[in-house]
Amino acid sequence: MTLEKHDLIHELPESREAIHTLKTGSTHFAKLFDEYHELDHEIHRIESGAENTSDEYLEDQKKQRLHLKDQLYSMIREYEASLAS
């Protein structure tokens, strides 16, 4: 099984500038961004075998990562839409 990190920049390369602008201009976005990446790194460590935990814990972490990603994605799309207006 190939382990894949879900780095936001790699997931949304077309939004690189928007992500940078939001990270530097919005403390809320920056906080969610940091939480997302901390979770992503933790999940990657667990999946690679560097850390052991229960399957339930891993699934909960993945759900939390997805929730954060949805929030970040919405903020990015909202920002990009405001530029197009």
Buried (B, 14 or more C-beta within 10 A) or exposed (E): EEEEEBEBEEBBEEBEEBBEBBBEEBEEBEEBBEBBBEBBEBBBBBBEEEEEEEEEEBEEBBEBBEEBBEBBBEBBEEBBEEEEE
